[in-house]
């Protein structure tokens, strides 16, 4: 008896295969994942903390849970958010001299507004260390400061899709 393996005495759970089947069927035949994903991403839109989009997304999720039969649904904040609200209403940048060219740009979340149109001379700064700042001291007031991209990987044109389906043979 002392040499019998301990696993012989371990308990085994009875698996309800009928329930496993029902769960799998529910997921594959009655799934609402596409509808839910569309509602939260495309319909509710971006949901940056403190934005009206966040409020819109919370309200959408609450309403959807109530439609699904959940009770006592409420929206609760995870904690105080000291930055307040933030919504990107409009972002636009263009060069007008020596010719017109617009730029794709996005603000950093929760940055302050420019309070209207800003025009100015553009200065390209190349700062790789704190000591590099010295050469620009006193020369940037009223200027629009740009810096080179920090990306070290060169851009390469590629016409292949980012994703592809497996063929039946690959599967």
N, C-alpha and C positions, 0 to 999 in steps of 0.2 A: 504494500500500500504506500510506503514511503517513496517509492520510485515512480509512482504513477504521475504522468504530466498534470500540472495544475489546470491546463486548458480543458481537461475532461470534466472538471467541476464547474467551469464557467457557465453562466446562464446565457441562453440565446433568446433573442426577441422573436416573437412570431410576427412576420411581415404580412400585412394585409394587402395581398397582391391586387385585390379588387379595388381598394382605395388608391393604390399606386396607379392603376389603369385609369381610374376616374380623374385623378389629378393631371395625368398626361393628356387625356382627352380634352379637359377643360383648357389647358394651355395651348393645345394645337388647334382646337376647333372653335373655341369661344373667346380667344384672346382679344383684348381691347388695347394691346400695347401700341399699335400704330395710331389709333385714335388718341390715346393718352399722350403719346410722344408729340403728335401734331399739335394738340391743344397746348401743351406746356412750352414747346419750342417755337412753332410757327405762329400760333394764335396769341399766346400770352407774350411772346417775344423775350428780348433780353431782360434779365432780372438782377441787375447789379444792386448790391446791398445799398439801401437808402434811396433808391430811385423809385419813380412812379411805376416803372416796369416790375420792380420787386413787389410792390403793393398789388399790381394787376395780377401777377403770377400767383401770389398768395390767395387772392380772392377767387381766382379760377380754380385752384386746387381745392379750396374749401367747398365751393359750389359742387365740384365734381364728386367729392367724397360724400356730400349729402345726397346727390343723385344716385350714388351707388348704395345708399342705405346706411351709411355710417351715422351715428348719433353723437350729439354733444361735440360737434366739430367746431374748433376755434383756432384762431391764428395767435400764436405766441411768439414773441421775440426771443431769440436765443440769448441775448444780452444787450446791454447798451451799446450803441454805435456812435462813437464820438464825432465822426466826420459829417454827420448830418446827411441831407439828401444830395443827390447828384443826377442830373439828366443831361445827356449830350443832345442839345437841340439842333445845333448846326456847327459843322466844322468844314472849313474851306481854306485852301491855300493856293495862291497862284503867283507866278512871276509875270510882271507886266512889261519889263524892259530887259533886254533889247527887243523882245517879242513876248507874246502871251503864251503861257504854258501853265496848266493847272497841275497840282500835285495830289496824290493820294496821301491822306494823312488821318491819323486818329489821335485824339487827346488821351493823355494818361488819366485813368479814372480818378475822380474827385479833385481834379485840378480846377483852379479858379478860372473865371471867365475873363476875356479881354475887354468886356463891356463895349463891344462894337468893333468896327473895322480898324485894323492896325496896318499901317503902311510904314515901310522903312527900308533902309539899306540892309542887305543880307551879308553877314560875315561868316565865313566858314572857319571854324576853330578846330584845331587838332590837338586835343588834350589827352595825353596818355598817363600823365602823373601830375601831382599837385604842383610841382615846380614848373610845368608847362603853362600854368595859369599866369605866371608873372608877365609874360610877353603881351598878354591881352589886358593887363590892368590899366584902367582908365580909358580904354578904347572901345568899350562895348555899350555904353549908355545910348539908349534910343535905337539900338540896332536889333535886327532879328538874327539870332544866333542859330547856326546850323552846325552839326558835326557829322563827320563821315560815319558810315555804317560800321558797327562793331563786328559785323559778320565776316568771318575769315574764309568761308567757303564760297568760291566763285559760283555765280549763277550759271547754270547750264540749261539750254533749251531741251525739253524732252516732250515728245508727242505721245508717249505711252501713257495709258490711264494709270492713276494712282492705285486703283484696285481692279481686280478682275475676278470673274467667277471661275470655279473649278469645272473642268469638263467631267463628264460621266466617268471617263477612264481614270482621271486623277482622283476622283472620289473613291 
